[in-house]
Amino acid sequence: MTKTIALSTIAAAALAAAAFWFTAEPASAKNYEYCRIDRSAGPERICSFDTMEQCLASISGRGGSCTRDPFYETGSFAYAPKSTGRRHQ
């Protein structure tokens, strides 16, 4: 009886591990738009802020400065649509 319980426990654990393994997604890095520049230990850029206000709050009382990340990519670009032909009046 205990052998059956042990085998069913192992089987359930293996099934749960397999379910987790096949449903887990890889972590994706997020691009943050604003960076804190800390000069206390050399010029260190820490880009982990969505807004300028978040960055300014993090340097409040500590020193440093905030700037936009020069490598930040939004993935969208402004464009003007192409003209598709003559304009009739």
Buried (B, 14 or more C-beta within 10 A) or exposed (E): EEEEEEEEEEEEEEEEEEEEEEEEEEEEEEEBBBBBBBEEEEEEEBBEBEEEEBBBEBBEEEEBEBEEBEEEEEEEEEEEEEEEEEEEE
